[in-house]
């Protein structure tokens, strides 16, 4: 039998979250293969996503304080990706479809996201990330 399309997203998101958890012990080695930030190399300022790799590495060691210090927004995003994925995967396995919340596409939410990215970038510039 085919998986309902509403459950597919939960299963895929859950699988990605499980894979990230499983790869956590190898995170440091995998991170060494990533290129340096091209924005920082050109303009010597952190880009809005600078610190994301360091935040992920800190979270892989369960060092939340270091992750927040590296990038508060990336820390929240990684926690949401993994935590939300594990929950979505479990719900999908139990037959519960994953539905997009109606409020997610509202203008206030979009503005809040833009402001969060801007605030995070200002933080990164201020701490010299």
N, C-alpha and C positions, 0 to 999 in steps of 0.2 A: 504494500500500500504506500501511496505517496504521502509525504509530509505536507501538512497544510502550509500554504505560503505565509500565514501569520505566525507560524511556529518556526519557520526557517531562520528568520533573523535572530530569534532567541538562541537557537541551536548554534548558529555560526558565531554569534557574539560570545556565547558560552565556551565554544571550542577555542576561540582566540584567547579568551581569558585564561583558560586552562593551559594553553600552550605558553603564554607569558609566565605563568606561575612555574611551569615545568622548566622553562629556560632560565629562570632566575639564578640558579647556581653558575650558569655560564655567562651571565650578563656582562661582567667585566671584560671577559675575553671577546665577546661579540662587539662591545662598544669600541674596542680598539680598532675595529675594522671600519668604523665610520669616519667620513672626512671631517675636517675642521669646518666651523661655520664660515661660509663664504662672505657673509655680510660683515662679520667681525674682521675678516682678513682684509677686506677692501676699505671699510670706513672706520675701523677700530672702535666700533660701538656694538653692544649686543643687539641682536635682532629680537623681535618679540617672542621668539621661541627658544632663545638661548637659555641654557640651564635645564632643558627638558631631559637630555641624556643623563646629566648628573643627578637630577631628581629621580629618574627611573632607577639608576644604579643604587641610590640611597634607599629607595623603597624596596629594592630587591634584597637589601640587607636589613629591612625593617627599621631603618633609621629615618623616622618621619621628620625630625628636627632638621637634619641635613638636607632632606628633600625640599622642605619648605624654604630653607635658606637658599637653595640653588634656584628654585622657581616656584613660588606659591601656586600660580595658575597651573603649571604642569603637574604639580603634586596632586591637585584636586582632579585634574583631567585623568591622570594615570589611575588614581584611586577609583574614579568613576568608571573608567574603562574596565578595569579588572573586577572590582566589586559588583558593578552593574552587570557585567557579562556573566559572572558566576550566578547571580540571581536570575538573570534572564534565561540562562541555560537550564537551570533547575525548573523554572516555571514552564519552559517549553517541553522539558521531559515529562512534566506532570500534565501536559496537554493544555496549558494556559497560553493563549496567543499573546504576543507582544504588540501592543498598539501604541502608536505615536500619540502623546498627549496633545490635546487641541491647543493648549496655551503655548506650546513650544515655538510656534511660528508667529506669535504676536509681536507687535512693534516694541513693547517694553522689554520683552525678553531679548530681542535682537540688540537693542540699545544697551542692555545690561551686559551682554556678551562683549560688545565693542568696548564698553567702558572697563570691563574686567581685563581685556587684553591690553588696553592702554595703561591701566594702573599697574599691571604686571611689568610692562615694558619700562615704565617710569621707575619702578622698584629696581629692575635689573640695571638700568643706567645709573641709578643712585648708588647701588652697592658695588658697581663696577664688575658685574658678573662676567 
